[in-house]
């Protein structure tokens, strides 16, 4: 296996290469406005550092979100394009799961990322039986205003940019935990699941809310009758 992992669901543009046993190389930049500019150069850097060719990749994994539309689609389109060009499978993983795996937390906890509009994308995770095993997600990913979920997350260990941003609600926030996505963690999680024979998600975006741009319901007639 040579797994190429990438994620653009958060402000981090992150890429990693994994051989099924370990991460061979990883790269990442945090810039919420330049996903399209930064992703392909990051892929080139990772391949060069590992001394491997794109043609050697056997699987691709991509974070499917939840995340803002503009950034998220960059990673998904790139992943599906690579998959079609290389004729290799493209697997999806919830981006929150990658952050959860990178956290190293063994007790029950929450992952929350910044959804903008004063909202967070979040999910709850169970205690894992061992630090070496990935945590199980207890809830479906959701988008909410922090005040709406205050009772559910207060005092529970939490990681992610959303938890850091709203630390008066996520009162158990771990400031030493991962803030954004790590493609290395995503790749490791995917490699474990694939080795166990688990079926991953299709590479389709998990938006959770409607896009900002919408077709007007009624058009105003401006041409002469």
N, C-alpha and C positions, 0 to 999 in steps of 0.2 A: 504494500500500500504506500502511495505517496499522496497525501491529502493536502490540498490547498484550501485554507480557511480564510474567509474575509467577512468583515462586518462594517456597515456604515449606518447602523440604526441609532447611534449616539453621536455626539460631536467627535468621537474618536474614529479615525480611518485606520483600521487595523487589519493586518495580514499575517498569516503564519503558514509554515510548511511542516508537516508532521509525517513521520514514516510508519506510524502504527505503534511505535514504542516510545518515541520521544519527539519533542519539537526540535527541528533542525535549524530553523531561523524564524525570526519574527520582527515585524516593524510596525510602527504606529505613529500617527500624528493626531493632535487634537485641534480641529478647526472646523466648526460647524458650517462654515460657508464655502469650503473648498473640497468637498468629498470627490467631485468629479476630477479635479486636478491632481489630487494626491493619491488616489487609489492605484492606478496602473504603475506609477513610479515605485510605489511601495511593493507591488508584486515583483517588479524587476529587481529591487534590492534584496528581497527575500530569496528569490531564486539564485541570484548571484552569490549571496552569502553562503547558501547551502551547496553551491556548486552543482545545481541541478538545472535541467531544461524544462520548460513548460510542457513539452511533449511527453515527459515522463510522468506527469500527474495522472493518477488513476481515479481520484475522487475529488469532488469539490463540495465544501460545506459553506453555507452562507447564513448569517443571522437574518431572520425574517421579521425582526422587530419584537414588540411594538416600537414604532419610531415615527418621526415626522416624515411625510410623504417624500419630500425632495431628496433628503439624504438617503433614506432607506432604499429608494428605487435604484440609486447608483450601484450599490452592492449587488442587488438582485439581478439587474440587467447585465452587469459584468459577469456574474457567476453563470448565468444561463447562457451567455454568449460563449464563454470559455467551454462550458459543457458541450454545446453544440459543435464548436470548432474541433474539440478534442475527442468527441464522441465518448464522453465519460459521464457517469451519473452525477447529478447535482442534488445535494441533500440540504434541507432546511432545518434550523434549530431556533427555538425561541431565544432571542438575544438576552433576556433576563436570566435564562438558565446558564448562559456562559458566565455572566457576572456572578451568579450564585456559586458556580463551581470554583471560580477564582477566589472567592471570599475565604475559603478554608474554615468557615464556621461549622461547628458540629452540633450546636443547639438550634432549636427552631428560630427562624429569622425571616426578614423581609428584604426584598430588593426593590428599589425605587429609582427610576430615571426621570430626568426632566422632560416633560411632555410639552413645555411652553404653555402659554395661555393660563398660567398659574395652576397647572395641573401636573400630575405625575402618572407615569406608567408604573404599575407595581404588581407584585405577586408575593404570596407567602410560601415558605419552604419548611419542610419537616427536618427534624434532627437527623443527621446521617450517622449510621452505626460506626463509621470509621472515617478518619480524615482522608483516606485514600479513595473513598467511594463518593460519587456525585450525589447531591441532595435531591430528594423528590419534591416536585412542586405540588403544593396542596390546593392551590386555587388557579383558575384561569387568569391570564394577564388581563388587567383592567386599567382604565384611565379614569381618574377622579381628582377632584380638588382635595388638597390635603386635609382641610377641615372636615370633610365628609367622612374620612376614614380614621380620624384621630383616635377614636376609642379602640379601633382594631389594631393599631400599630404602636400605641404609646407603650414605652418601656421595653419593647421587643427589639433585639439586636437588628440593625438595619444597615445596609450598604447601598452605594450608588449615589449619583449626583443629585437625584431627587431628594434622597434622605438628607444629604448634606445641605441642600438649599432650604429645606423646611425642617430644620432641626428642632423647632419648637413643637412640632407635631411628631416627628420621628425622634422621640426623646432617647431612644437606645442606639442612636446612630454610631457606627464605628468609623472614626475618622482615619484609621489606618487600613481600612478595607478598600477594595477597588472602586474607583469613581465611575469609570467608563468601561466599555467592553474590551476584552483581550482576546484576539484571535487565537493566541496560543491556548488559552483555556477552552475556547470553543472547539478548537481542533482536537484537543485531548478528550473532551467530552464526546465528540462525534466518533473518534476512533474507538473509544470504549463501547459505545452503543452499537456501532457497526460490528465490532468483534463479537459482541454478545448476540448478534443476530436481530437486533431491534430495528424496526422500520422508522426512519426519521420523517420529518415533515416534508411536504413538497415545497419547492422554492417560490412560495407565494407570499406577498406582503401581509403583515398583520398590522393594520392601521388603527383599528378600534374606534375611529371617528371619521366623519366625512371630511373631504379636502376643503381647503379655504375657497378655492375657485369653483363656482357652480354656475350652471346655465340658468339665466334668469327665467322665472316662471312665465312672465308676460313681456312680450316685446312691444316697445312703443313704436307706432307707425310714424315714420318721418318722411316717407315719399309721398308725392302728390297723388290724390285719389282720382 
